[in-house]
């Protein structure tokens, strides 16, 4: 994740406050619940890249021996795999 988790409540609060001020949303649940759900959505979205990176690390374990022998470049293989998965899954990072 590219931003600290401690910023998420602040970001969620600012988004909700701006949407309310501009009458772009109408609250049908308590504000605290709305903020918690917004925080969770932001966290989930920010963690997409972290989960993808972990998945790639697991996939590349199959090629550990070749990487250690110098036959494959881990960094290059990681980036190529990441680009392929991002494109296949239509992810925005």
Beta strands, then each sheet from edge to edge (+ up, - down):
end
